[in-house]
Amino acid sequence: MLPWCVAVGLVVVGGLYPLTDAILWRPDAQSAIGVVLTPVLQGVAFLLAAPLAWWAARRRRAAEA
């Protein structure tokens, strides 16, 4: 479970920066594009992180057994 929590945590934290930047720190006319695309890019990041989390979870289970 820990590798999955780490993967999700990294995706969430990685998505907070662009959203905070676009909404609070430097809002402009193009910020709406960033707000719309950030969840899509977070999905892609999770799809990339999921195989690594799966692999780490399997290795961790094998080490415990």
mmCIF file as Biopython writes it, N, C-alpha, C and O atoms, coordinates in Angstrom:
data_model
#
loop_
_atom_site.group_PDB
_atom_site.id
_atom_site.type_symbol
_atom_site.label_atom_id
_atom_site.label_alt_id
_atom_site.label_comp_id
_atom_site.label_asym_id
_atom_site.label_entity_id
_atom_site.label_seq_id
_atom_site.pdbx_PDB_ins_code
_atom_site.Cartn_x
_atom_site.Cartn_y
_atom_site.Cartn_z
_atom_site.occupancy
_atom_site.B_iso_or_equiv
_atom_site.auth_seq_id
_atom_site.auth_asym_id
_atom_site.pdbx_PDB_model_num
ATOM 1   N N  . MET A ? 1  ? 0.815  -1.197  0.000   1.0 0.0 1  A 1 
ATOM 2   C CA . MET A ? 1  ? 0.000  0.000   0.000   1.0 0.0 1  A 1 
ATOM 3   C C  . MET A ? 1  ? 0.863  1.267   0.000   1.0 0.0 1  A 1 
ATOM 4   O O  . MET A ? 1  ? 0.480  2.276   -0.593  1.0 0.0 1  A 1 
ATOM 5   N N  . LEU A ? 2  ? 2.013  1.218   0.656   1.0 0.0 2  A 1 
ATOM 6   C CA . LEU A ? 2  ? 2.869  2.392   0.745   1.0 0.0 2  A 1 
ATOM 7   C C  . LEU A ? 2  ? 3.326  2.908   -0.626  1.0 0.0 2  A 1 
ATOM 8   O O  . LEU A ? 2  ? 3.270  4.117   -0.851  1.0 0.0 2  A 1 
ATOM 9   N N  . PRO A ? 3  ? 3.775  2.047   -1.553  1.0 0.0 3  A 1 
ATOM 10  C CA . PRO A ? 3  ? 4.191  2.587   -2.858  1.0 0.0 3  A 1 
ATOM 11  C C  . PRO A ? 3  ? 3.059  3.308   -3.590  1.0 0.0 3  A 1 
ATOM 12  O O  . PRO A ? 3  ? 3.302  4.303   -4.273  1.0 0.0 3  A 1 
ATOM 13  N N  . TRP A ? 4  ? 1.831  2.820   -3.453  1.0 0.0 4  A 1 
ATOM 14  C CA . TRP A ? 4  ? 0.703  3.470   -4.103  1.0 0.0 4  A 1 
ATOM 15  C C  . TRP A ? 4  ? 0.425  4.828   -3.470  1.0 0.0 4  A 1 
ATOM 16  O O  . TRP A ? 4  ? 0.111  5.789   -4.172  1.0 0.0 4  A 1 
ATOM 17  N N  . CYS A ? 5  ? 0.539  4.909   -2.154  1.0 0.0 5  A 1 
ATOM 18  C CA . CYS A ? 5  ? 0.324  6.187   -1.468  1.0 0.0 5  A 1 
ATOM 19  C C  . CYS A ? 5  ? 1.391  7.210   -1.867  1.0 0.0 5  A 1 
ATOM 20  O O  . CYS A ? 5  ? 1.097  8.394   -2.038  1.0 0.0 5  A 1 
ATOM 21  N N  . VAL A ? 6  ? 2.619  6.744   -2.013  1.0 0.0 6  A 1 
ATOM 22  C CA . VAL A ? 6  ? 3.698  7.638   -2.437  1.0 0.0 6  A 1 
ATOM 23  C C  . VAL A ? 6  ? 3.444  8.127   -3.864  1.0 0.0 6  A 1 
ATOM 24  O O  . VAL A ? 6  ? 3.611  9.313   -4.147  1.0 0.0 6  A 1 
ATOM 25  N N  . ALA A ? 7  ? 3.047  7.237   -4.753  1.0 0.0 7  A 1 
ATOM 26  C CA . ALA A ? 7  ? 2.781  7.621   -6.145  1.0 0.0 7  A 1 
ATOM 27  C C  . ALA A ? 7  ? 1.648  8.636   -6.223  1.0 0.0 7  A 1 
ATOM 28  O O  . ALA A ? 7  ? 1.753  9.635   -6.934  1.0 0.0 7  A 1 
ATOM 29  N N  . VAL A ? 8  ? 0.574  8.384   -5.499  1.0 0.0 8  A 1 
ATOM 30  C CA . VAL A ? 8  ? -0.559 9.316   -5.516  1.0 0.0 8  A 1 
ATOM 31  C C  . VAL A ? 8  ? -0.163 10.648  -4.883  1.0 0.0 8  A 1 
ATOM 32  O O  . VAL A ? 8  ? -0.548 11.710  -5.374  1.0 0.0 8  A 1 
ATOM 33  N N  . GLY A ? 9  ? 0.600  10.594  -3.804  1.0 0.0 9  A 1 
ATOM 34  C CA . GLY A ? 9  ? 1.045  11.824  -3.154  1.0 0.0 9  A 1 
ATOM 35  C C  . GLY A ? 9  ? 1.906  12.685  -4.066  1.0 0.0 9  A 1 
ATOM 36  O O  . GLY A ? 9  ? 1.755  13.907  -4.103  1.0 0.0 9  A 1 
ATOM 37  N N  . LEU A ? 10 ? 2.805  12.048  -4.799  1.0 0.0 10 A 1 
ATOM 38  C CA . LEU A ? 10 ? 3.651  12.803  -5.733  1.0 0.0 10 A 1 
ATOM 39  C C  . LEU A ? 10 ? 2.832  13.432  -6.855  1.0 0.0 10 A 1 
ATOM 40  O O  . LEU A ? 10 ? 3.102  14.562  -7.265  1.0 0.0 10 A 1 
ATOM 41  N N  . VAL A ? 11 ? 1.842  12.711  -7.349  1.0 0.0 11 A 1 
ATOM 42  C CA . VAL A ? 11 ? 0.992  13.251  -8.413  1.0 0.0 11 A 1 
ATOM 43  C C  . VAL A ? 11 ? 0.178  14.435  -7.891  1.0 0.0 11 A 1 
ATOM 44  O O  . VAL A ? 11 ? 0.031  15.445  -8.579  1.0 0.0 11 A 1 
ATOM 45  N N  . VAL A ? 12 ? -0.343 14.307  -6.686  1.0 0.0 12 A 1 
ATOM 46  C CA . VAL A ? 12 ? -1.155 15.392  -6.110  1.0 0.0 12 A 1 
ATOM 47  C C  . VAL A ? 12 ? -0.296 16.626  -5.863  1.0 0.0 12 A 1 
ATOM 48  O O  . VAL A ? 12 ? -0.670 17.735  -6.246  1.0 0.0 12 A 1 
ATOM 49  N N  . VAL A ? 13 ? 0.841  16.437  -5.232  1.0 0.0 13 A 1 
ATOM 50  C CA . VAL A ? 13 ? 1.717  17.575  -4.941  1.0 0.0 13 A 1 
ATOM 51  C C  . VAL A ? 13 ? 2.229  18.198  -6.235  1.0 0.0 13 A 1 
ATOM 52  O O  . VAL A ? 13 ? 2.343  19.419  -6.341  1.0 0.0 13 A 1 
ATOM 53  N N  . GLY A ? 14 ? 2.535  17.354  -7.220  1.0 0.0 14 A 1 
ATOM 54  C CA . GLY A ? 14 ? 2.987  17.877  -8.512  1.0 0.0 14 A 1 
ATOM 55  C C  . GLY A ? 14 ? 1.916  18.669  -9.234  1.0 0.0 14 A 1 
ATOM 56  O O  . GLY A ? 14 ? 2.239  19.547  -10.035 1.0 0.0 14 A 1 
ATOM 57  N N  . GLY A ? 15 ? 0.656  18.386  -8.975  1.0 0.0 15 A 1 
ATOM 58  C CA . GLY A ? 15 ? -0.430 19.139  -9.604  1.0 0.0 15 A 1 
ATOM 59  C C  . GLY A ? 15 ? -0.809 20.397  -8.848  1.0 0.0 15 A 1 
ATOM 60  O O  . GLY A ? 15 ? -1.397 21.313  -9.423  1.0 0.0 15 A 1 
ATOM 61  N N  . LEU A ? 16 ? -0.479 20.453  -7.566  1.0 0.0 16 A 1 
ATOM 62  C CA . LEU A ? 16 ? -0.825 21.639  -6.791  1.0 0.0 16 A 1 
ATOM 63  C C  . LEU A ? 16 ? -0.017 22.860  -7.208  1.0 0.0 16 A 1 
ATOM 64  O O  . LEU A ? 16 ? -0.530 23.979  -7.201  1.0 0.0 16 A 1 
ATOM 65  N N  . TYR A ? 17 ? 1.236  22.649  -7.567  1.0 0.0 17 A 1 
ATOM 66  C CA . TYR A ? 17 ? 2.067  23.790  -7.945  1.0 0.0 17 A 1 
ATOM 67  C C  . TYR A ? 17 ? 1.518  24.541  -9.165  1.0 0.0 17 A 1 
ATOM 68  O O  . TYR A ? 17 ? 1.351  25.758  -9.089  1.0 0.0 17 A 1 
ATOM 69  N N  . PRO A ? 18 ? 1.229  23.860  -10.298 1.0 0.0 18 A 1 
ATOM 70  C CA . PRO A ? 18 ? 0.710  24.618  -11.441 1.0 0.0 18 A 1 
ATOM 71  C C  . PRO A ? 18 ? -0.642 25.267  -11.155 1.0 0.0 18 A 1 
ATOM 72  O O  . PRO A ? 18 ? -0.911 26.371  -11.629 1.0 0.0 18 A 1 
ATOM 73  N N  . LEU A ? 19 ? -1.491 24.591  -10.385 1.0 0.0 19 A 1 
ATOM 74  C CA . LEU A ? 19 ? -2.789 25.191  -10.065 1.0 0.0 19 A 1 
ATOM 75  C C  . LEU A ? 19 ? -2.627 26.427  -9.194  1.0 0.0 19 A 1 
ATOM 76  O O  . LEU A ? 19 ? -3.262 27.451  -9.446  1.0 0.0 19 A 1 
ATOM 77  N N  . THR A ? 20 ? -1.787 26.341  -8.175  1.0 0.0 20 A 1 
ATOM 78  C CA . THR A ? 20 ? -1.552 27.490  -7.308  1.0 0.0 20 A 1 
ATOM 79  C C  . THR A ? 20 ? -0.919 28.629  -8.088  1.0 0.0 20 A 1 
ATOM 80  O O  . THR A ? 20 ? -1.269 29.794  -7.898  1.0 0.0 20 A 1 
ATOM 81  N N  . ASP A ? 21 ? 0.005  28.293  -8.957  1.0 0.0 21 A 1 
ATOM 82  C CA . ASP A ? 21 ? 0.659  29.312  -9.784  1.0 0.0 21 A 1 
ATOM 83  C C  . ASP A ? 21 ? -0.342 30.001  -10.707 1.0 0.0 21 A 1 
ATOM 84  O O  . ASP A ? 21 ? -0.320 31.224  -10.851 1.0 0.0 21 A 1 
ATOM 85  N N  . ALA A ? 22 ? -1.214 29.220  -11.329 1.0 0.0 22 A 1 
ATOM 86  C CA . ALA A ? 22 ? -2.158 29.789  -12.297 1.0 0.0 22 A 1 
ATOM 87  C C  . ALA A ? 22 ? -3.291 30.553  -11.625 1.0 0.0 22 A 1 
ATOM 88  O O  . ALA A ? 22 ? -3.790 31.530  -12.183 1.0 0.0 22 A 1 
ATOM 89  N N  . ILE A ? 23 ? -3.700 30.127  -10.444 1.0 0.0 23 A 1 
ATOM 90  C CA . ILE A ? 23 ? -4.859 30.745  -9.808  1.0 0.0 23 A 1 
ATOM 91  C C  . ILE A ? 23 ? -4.454 31.885  -8.873  1.0 0.0 23 A 1 
ATOM 92  O O  . ILE A ? 23 ? -5.086 32.941  -8.886  1.0 0.0 23 A 1 
ATOM 93  N N  . LEU A ? 24 ? -3.415 31.690  -8.066  1.0 0.0 24 A 1 
ATOM 94  C CA . LEU A ? 24 ? -3.099 32.656  -7.015  1.0 0.0 24 A 1 
ATOM 95  C C  . LEU A ? 24 ? -1.907 33.550  -7.326  1.0 0.0 24 A 1 
ATOM 96  O O  . LEU A ? 24 ? -1.992 34.769  -7.172  1.0 0.0 24 A 1 
ATOM 97  N N  . TRP A ? 25 ? -0.795 32.958  -7.762  1.0 0.0 25 A 1 
ATOM 98  C CA . TRP A ? 25 ? 0.430  33.726  -7.868  1.0 0.0 25 A 1 
ATOM 99  C C  . TRP A ? 25 ? 0.498  34.576  -9.131  1.0 0.0 25 A 1 
ATOM 100 O O  . TRP A ? 25 ? 0.819  35.761  -9.049  1.0 0.0 25 A 1 
ATOM 101 N N  . ARG A ? 26 ? 0.209  34.011  -10.282 1.0 0.0 26 A 1 
ATOM 102 C CA . ARG A ? 26 ? 0.307  34.755  -11.543 1.0 0.0 26 A 1 
ATOM 103 C C  . ARG A ? 26 ? -0.916 34.527  -12.421 1.0 0.0 26 A 1 
ATOM 104 O O  . ARG A ? 26 ? -0.797 33.940  -13.496 1.0 0.0 26 A 1 
ATOM 105 N N  . PRO A ? 27 ? -2.083 34.976  -11.988 1.0 0.0 27 A 1 
ATOM 106 C CA . PRO A ? 27 ? -3.270 34.782  -12.837 1.0 0.0 27 A 1 
ATOM 107 C C  . PRO A ? 27 ? -3.211 35.683  -14.064 1.0 0.0 27 A 1 
ATOM 108 O O  . PRO A ? 27 ? -2.849 36.855  -13.970 1.0 0.0 27 A 1 
ATOM 109 N N  . ASP A ? 28 ? -3.564 35.135  -15.194 1.0 0.0 28 A 1 
ATOM 110 C CA . ASP A ? 28 ? -3.694 35.914  -16.419 1.0 0.0 28 A 1 
ATOM 111 C C  . ASP A ? 28 ? -4.731 35.236  -17.305 1.0 0.0 28 A 1 
ATOM 112 O O  . ASP A ? 28 ? -5.417 34.309  -16.872 1.0 0.0 28 A 1 
ATOM 113 N N  . ALA A ? 29 ? -4.841 35.689  -18.515 1.0 0.0 29 A 1 
ATOM 114 C CA . ALA A ? 29 ? -5.881 35.173  -19.407 1.0 0.0 29 A 1 
ATOM 115 C C  . ALA A ? 29 ? -5.650 33.706  -19.789 1.0 0.0 29 A 1 
ATOM 116 O O  . ALA A ? 29 ? -6.612 32.985  -20.052 1.0 0.0 29 A 1 
ATOM 117 N N  . GLN A ? 30 ? -4.415 33.264  -19.823 1.0 0.0 30 A 1 
ATOM 118 C CA . GLN A ? 30 ? -4.118 31.888  -20.206 1.0 0.0 30 A 1 
ATOM 119 C C  . GLN A ? 30 ? -4.156 30.919  -19.025 1.0 0.0 30 A 1 
ATOM 120 O O  . GLN A ? 30 ? -3.956 29.720  -19.216 1.0 0.0 30 A 1 
ATOM 121 N N  . SER A ? 31 ? -4.403 31.403  -17.828 1.0 0.0 31 A 1 
ATOM 122 C CA . SER A ? 31 ? -4.424 30.532  -16.653 1.0 0.0 31 A 1 
ATOM 123 C C  . SER A ? 31 ? -5.522 29.480  -16.737 1.0 0.0 31 A 1 
ATOM 124 O O  . SER A ? 31 ? -5.380 28.392  -16.180 1.0 0.0 31 A 1 
ATOM 125 N N  . ALA A ? 32 ? -6.609 29.792  -17.423 1.0 0.0 32 A 1 
ATOM 126 C CA . ALA A ? 32 ? -7.708 28.833  -17.540 1.0 0.0 32 A 1 
ATOM 127 C C  . ALA A ? 32 ? -7.249 27.572  -18.269 1.0 0.0 32 A 1 
ATOM 128 O O  . ALA A ? 32 ? -7.722 26.477  -17.964 1.0 0.0 32 A 1 
ATOM 129 N N  . ILE A ? 33 ? -6.346 27.712  -19.217 1.0 0.0 33 A 1 
ATOM 130 C CA . ILE A ? 33 ? -5.827 26.545  -19.929 1.0 0.0 33 A 1 
ATOM 131 C C  . ILE A ? 33 ? -5.068 25.644  -18.958 1.0 0.0 33 A 1 
ATOM 132 O O  . ILE A ? 33 ? -5.207 24.421  -18.997 1.0 0.0 33 A 1 
ATOM 133 N N  . GLY A ? 34 ? -4.276 26.246  -18.099 1.0 0.0 34 A 1 
ATOM 134 C CA . GLY A ? 34 ? -3.536 25.469  -17.107 1.0 0.0 34 A 1 
ATOM 135 C C  . GLY A ? 34 ? -4.446 24.778  -16.113 1.0 0.0 34 A 1 
ATOM 136 O O  . GLY A ? 34 ? -4.191 23.644  -15.706 1.0 0.0 34 A 1 
ATOM 137 N N  . VAL A ? 35 ? -5.517 25.470  -15.722 1.0 0.0 35 A 1 
ATOM 138 C CA . VAL A ? 35 ? -6.462 24.878  -14.777 1.0 0.0 35 A 1 
ATOM 139 C C  . VAL A ? 35 ? -7.186 23.705  -15.414 1.0 0.0 35 A 1 
ATOM 140 O O  . VAL A ? 35 ? -7.468 22.719  -14.733 1.0 0.0 35 A 1 
ATOM 141 N N  . VAL A ? 36 ? -7.490 23.785  -16.686 1.0 0.0 36 A 1 
ATOM 142 C CA . VAL A ? 36 ? -8.180 22.697  -17.378 1.0 0.0 36 A 1 
ATOM 143 C C  . VAL A ? 36 ? -7.232 21.528  -17.653 1.0 0.0 36 A 1 
ATOM 144 O O  . VAL A ? 36 ? -7.632 20.371  -17.525 1.0 0.0 36 A 1 
ATOM 145 N N  . LEU A ? 37 ? -6.001 21.809  -18.022 1.0 0.0 37 A 1 
ATOM 146 C CA . LEU A ? 37 ? -5.073 20.747  -18.419 1.0 0.0 37 A 1 
ATOM 147 C C  . LEU A ? 37 ? -4.347 20.077  -17.255 1.0 0.0 37 A 1 
ATOM 148 O O  . LEU A ? 37 ? -3.834 18.968  -17.412 1.0 0.0 37 A 1 
ATOM 149 N N  . THR A ? 38 ? -4.293 20.715  -16.110 1.0 0.0 38 A 1 
ATOM 150 C CA . THR A ? 38 ? -3.567 20.119  -14.985 1.0 0.0 38 A 1 
ATOM 151 C C  . THR A ? 38 ? -4.120 18.753  -14.583 1.0 0.0 38 A 1 
ATOM 152 O O  . THR A ? 38 ? -3.329 17.829  -14.394 1.0 0.0 38 A 1 
ATOM 153 N N  . PRO A ? 39 ? -5.444 18.572  -14.442 1.0 0.0 39 A 1 
ATOM 154 C CA . PRO A ? 39 ? -5.929 17.219  -14.106 1.0 0.0 39 A 1 
ATOM 155 C C  . PRO A ? 39 ? -5.620 16.186  -15.189 1.0 0.0 39 A 1 
ATOM 156 O O  . PRO A ? 39 ? -5.388 15.016  -14.884 1.0 0.0 39 A 1 
ATOM 157 N N  . VAL A ? 40 ? -5.618 16.607  -16.430 1.0 0.0 40 A 1 
ATOM 158 C CA . VAL A ? 40 ? -5.278 15.679  -17.517 1.0 0.0 40 A 1 
ATOM 159 C C  . VAL A ? 40 ? -3.819 15.249  -17.387 1.0 0.0 40 A 1 
ATOM 160 O O  . VAL A ? 40 ? -3.501 14.067  -17.518 1.0 0.0 40 A 1 
ATOM 161 N N  . LEU A ? 41 ? -2.946 16.199  -17.131 1.0 0.0 41 A 1 
ATOM 162 C CA . LEU A ? 41 ? -1.530 15.882  -16.967 1.0 0.0 41 A 1 
ATOM 163 C C  . LEU A ? 41 ? -1.280 15.076  -15.695 1.0 0.0 41 A 1 
ATOM 164 O O  . LEU A ? 41 ? -0.363 14.256  -15.656 1.0 0.0 41 A 1 
ATOM 165 N N  . GLN A ? 42 ? -2.081 15.299  -14.660 1.0 0.0 42 A 1 
ATOM 166 C CA . GLN A ? 42 ? -1.971 14.480  -13.462 1.0 0.0 42 A 1 
ATOM 167 C C  . GLN A ? 42 ? -2.363 13.031  -13.766 1.0 0.0 42 A 1 
ATOM 168 O O  . GLN A ? 42 ? -1.758 12.098  -13.237 1.0 0.0 42 A 1 
ATOM 169 N N  . GLY A ? 43 ? -3.359 12.849  -14.605 1.0 0.0 43 A 1 
ATOM 170 C CA . GLY A ? 43 ? -3.743 11.500  -15.011 1.0 0.0 43 A 1 
ATOM 171 C C  . GLY A ? 43 ? -2.630 10.806  -15.759 1.0 0.0 43 A 1 
ATOM 172 O O  . GLY A ? 43 ? -2.361 9.626   -15.532 1.0 0.0 43 A 1 
ATOM 173 N N  . VAL A ? 44 ? -1.982 11.534  -16.653 1.0 0.0 44 A 1 
ATOM 174 C CA . VAL A ? 44 ? -0.850 10.969  -17.392 1.0 0.0 44 A 1 
ATOM 175 C C  . VAL A ? 44 ? 0.290  10.632  -16.435 1.0 0.0 44 A 1 
ATOM 176 O O  . VAL A ? 44 ? 0.916  9.580   -16.557 1.0 0.0 44 A 1 
ATOM 177 N N  . ALA A ? 45 ? 0.557  11.523  -15.486 1.0 0.0 45 A 1 
ATOM 178 C CA . ALA A ? 45 ? 1.619  11.265  -14.514 1.0 0.0 45 A 1 
ATOM 179 C C  . ALA A ? 45 ? 1.305  10.027  -13.680 1.0 0.0 45 A 1 
ATOM 180 O O  . ALA A ? 45 ? 2.203  9.245   -13.368 1.0 0.0 45 A 1 
ATOM 181 N N  . PHE A ? 46 ? 0.038  9.847   -13.318 1.0 0.0 46 A 1 
ATOM 182 C CA . PHE A ? 46 ? -0.319 8.653   -12.554 1.0 0.0 46 A 1 
ATOM 183 C C  . PHE A ? 46 ? -0.186 7.397   -13.403 1.0 0.0 46 A 1 
ATOM 184 O O  . PHE A ? 46 ? 0.229  6.353   -12.901 1.0 0.0 46 A 1 
ATOM 185 N N  . LEU A ? 47 ? -0.530 7.487   -14.678 1.0 0.0 47 A 1 
ATOM 186 C CA . LEU A ? 47 ? -0.365 6.328   -15.556 1.0 0.0 47 A 1 
ATOM 187 C C  . LEU A ? 47 ? 1.112  5.945   -15.693 1.0 0.0 47 A 1 
ATOM 188 O O  . LEU A ? 47 ? 1.438  4.774   -15.885 1.0 0.0 47 A 1 
ATOM 189 N N  . LEU A ? 48 ? 1.989  6.923   -15.594 1.0 0.0 48 A 1 
ATOM 190 C CA . LEU A ? 48 ? 3.421  6.632   -15.630 1.0 0.0 48 A 1 
ATOM 191 C C  . LEU A ? 48 ? 3.918  6.109   -14.280 1.0 0.0 48 A 1 
ATOM 192 O O  . LEU A ? 48 ? 4.826  5.280   -14.231 1.0 0.0 48 A 1 
ATOM 193 N N  . ALA A ? 49 ? 3.329  6.590   -13.195 1.0 0.0 49 A 1 
ATOM 194 C CA . ALA A ? 49 ? 3.780  6.188   -11.861 1.0 0.0 49 A 1 
ATOM 195 C C  . ALA A ? 49 ? 3.179  4.859   -11.427 1.0 0.0 49 A 1 
ATOM 196 O O  . ALA A ? 49 ? 3.760  4.172   -10.588 1.0 0.0 49 A 1 
ATOM 197 N N  . ALA A ? 50 ? 2.040  4.482   -11.972 1.0 0.0 50 A 1 
ATOM 198 C CA . ALA A ? 50 ? 1.359  3.256   -11.542 1.0 0.0 50 A 1 
ATOM 199 C C  . ALA A ? 50 ? 2.206  1.993   -11.756 1.0 0.0 50 A 1 
ATOM 200 O O  . ALA A ? 50 ? 2.288  1.173   -10.843 1.0 0.0 50 A 1 
ATOM 201 N N  . PRO A ? 51 ? 2.832  1.803   -12.913 1.0 0.0 51 A 1 
ATOM 202 C CA . PRO A ? 51 ? 3.664  0.599   -13.054 1.0 0.0 51 A 1 
ATOM 203 C C  . PRO A ? 51 ? 4.831  0.557   -12.066 1.0 0.0 51 A 1 
ATOM 204 O O  . PRO A ? 51 ? 5.210  -0.514  -11.591 1.0 0.0 51 A 1 
ATOM 205 N N  . LEU A ? 52 ? 5.399  1.725   -11.758 1.0 0.0 52 A 1 
ATOM 206 C CA . LEU A ? 52 ? 6.485  1.756   -10.779 1.0 0.0 52 A 1 
ATOM 207 C C  . LEU A ? 52 ? 5.974  1.404   -9.385  1.0 0.0 52 A 1 
ATOM 208 O O  . LEU A ? 52 ? 6.640  0.686   -8.639  1.0 0.0 52 A 1 
ATOM 209 N N  . ALA A ? 53 ? 4.798  1.905   -9.037  1.0 0.0 53 A 1 
ATOM 210 C CA . ALA A ? 53 ? 4.219  1.580   -7.734  1.0 0.0 53 A 1 
ATOM 211 C C  . ALA A ? 53 ? 3.873  0.100   -7.661  1.0 0.0 53 A 1 
ATOM 212 O O  . ALA A ? 53 ? 4.082  -0.539  -6.630  1.0 0.0 53 A 1 
ATOM 213 N N  . TRP A ? 54 ? 3.352  -0.439  -8.734  1.0 0.0 54 A 1 
ATOM 214 C CA . TRP A ? 54 ? 3.016  -1.869  -8.773  1.0 0.0 54 A 1 
ATOM 215 C C  . TRP A ? 54 ? 4.267  -2.715  -8.588  1.0 0.0 54 A 1 
ATOM 216 O O  . TRP A ? 54 ? 4.277  -3.673  -7.815  1.0 0.0 54 A 1 
ATOM 217 N N  . TRP A ? 55 ? 5.330  -2.343  -9.316  1.0 0.0 55 A 1 
ATOM 218 C CA . TRP A ? 55 ? 6.594  -3.064  -9.220  1.0 0.0 55 A 1 
ATOM 219 C C  . TRP A ? 55 ? 7.164  -2.975  -7.806  1.0 0.0 55 A 1 
ATOM 220 O O  . TRP A ? 55 ? 7.625  -3.977  -7.259  1.0 0.0 55 A 1 
ATOM 221 N N  . ALA A ? 56 ? 7.134  -1.785  -7.212  1.0 0.0 56 A 1 
ATOM 222 C CA . ALA A ? 56 ? 7.669  -1.604  -5.859  1.0 0.0 56 A 1 
ATOM 223 C C  . ALA A ? 56 ? 6.845  -2.383  -4.835  1.0 0.0 56 A 1 
ATOM 224 O O  . ALA A ? 56 ? 7.401  -2.943  -3.890  1.0 0.0 56 A 1 
ATOM 225 N N  . ALA A ? 57 ? 5.533  -2.423  -5.014  1.0 0.0 57 A 1 
ATOM 226 C CA . ALA A ? 57 ? 4.679  -3.177  -4.093  1.0 0.0 57 A 1 
ATOM 227 C C  . ALA A ? 57 ? 4.963  -4.674  -4.194  1.0 0.0 57 A 1 
ATOM 228 O O  . ALA A ? 57 ? 4.999  -5.368  -3.178  1.0 0.0 57 A 1 
ATOM 229 N N  . ARG A ? 58 ? 5.161  -5.170  -5.403  1.0 0.0 58 A 1 
ATOM 230 C CA . ARG A ? 58 ? 5.481  -6.599  -5.574  1.0 0.0 58 A 1 
ATOM 231 C C  . ARG A ? 58 ? 6.829  -6.937  -4.938  1.0 0.0 58 A 1 
ATOM 232 O O  . ARG A ? 58 ? 6.965  -7.966  -4.275  1.0 0.0 58 A 1 
ATOM 233 N N  . ARG A ? 59 ? 7.814  -6.077  -5.138  1.0 0.0 59 A 1 
ATOM 234 C CA . ARG A ? 59 ? 9.135  -6.308  -4.544  1.0 0.0 59 A 1 
ATOM 235 C C  . ARG A ? 59 ? 9.074  -6.275  -3.034  1.0 0.0 59 A 1 
ATOM 236 O O  . ARG A ? 59 ? 9.722  -7.070  -2.354  1.0 0.0 59 A 1 
ATOM 237 N N  . ARG A ? 60 ? 8.285  -5.341  -2.514  1.0 0.0 60 A 1 
ATOM 238 C CA . ARG A ? 60 ? 8.155  -5.217  -1.067  1.0 0.0 60 A 1 
ATOM 239 C C  . ARG A ? 60 ? 7.485  -6.462  -0.466  1.0 0.0 60 A 1 
ATOM 240 O O  . ARG A ? 60 ? 7.895  -6.956  0.585   1.0 0.0 60 A 1 
ATOM 241 N N  . ARG A ? 61 ? 6.435  -6.964  -1.162  1.0 0.0 61 A 1 
ATOM 242 C CA . ARG A ? 61 ? 5.763  -8.188  -0.697  1.0 0.0 61 A 1 
ATOM 243 C C  . ARG A ? 61 ? 6.703  -9.383  -0.757  1.0 0.0 61 A 1 
ATOM 244 O O  . ARG A ? 61 ? 6.700  -10.225 0.141   1.0 0.0 61 A 1 
ATOM 245 N N  . ALA A ? 62 ? 7.503  -9.458  -1.806  1.0 0.0 62 A 1 
ATOM 246 C CA . ALA A ? 62 ? 8.433  -10.574 -1.943  1.0 0.0 62 A 1 
ATOM 247 C C  . ALA A ? 62 ? 9.518  -10.516 -0.854  1.0 0.0 62 A 1 
ATOM 248 O O  . ALA A ? 62 ? 9.959  -11.558 -0.368  1.0 0.0 62 A 1 
ATOM 249 N N  . ALA A ? 63 ? 9.934  -9.342  -0.482  1.0 0.0 63 A 1 
ATOM 250 C CA . ALA A ? 63 ? 10.962 -9.195  0.539   1.0 0.0 63 A 1 
ATOM 251 C C  . ALA A ? 63 ? 10.417 -9.565  1.922   1.0 0.0 63 A 1 
ATOM 252 O O  . ALA A ? 63 ? 11.156 -10.066 2.770   1.0 0.0 63 A 1 
ATOM 253 N N  . GLU A ? 64 ? 9.132  -9.318  2.143   1.0 0.0 64 A 1 
ATOM 254 C CA . GLU A ? 64 ? 8.534  -9.643  3.434   1.0 0.0 64 A 1 
ATOM 255 C C  . GLU A ? 64 ? 8.305  -11.149 3.581   1.0 0.0 64 A 1 
ATOM 256 O O  . GLU A ? 64 ? 8.308  -11.670 4.696   1.0 0.0 64 A 1 
ATOM 257 N N  . ALA A ? 65 ? 8.111  -11.833 2.481   1.0 0.0 65 A 1 
ATOM 258 C CA . ALA A ? 65 ? 7.799  -13.268 2.558   1.0 0.0 65 A 1 
ATOM 259 C C  . ALA A ? 65 ? 9.011  -14.125 2.748   1.0 0.0 65 A 1 
ATOM 260 O O  . ALA A ? 65 ? 8.897  -15.348 2.830   1.0 0.0 65 A 1 
#
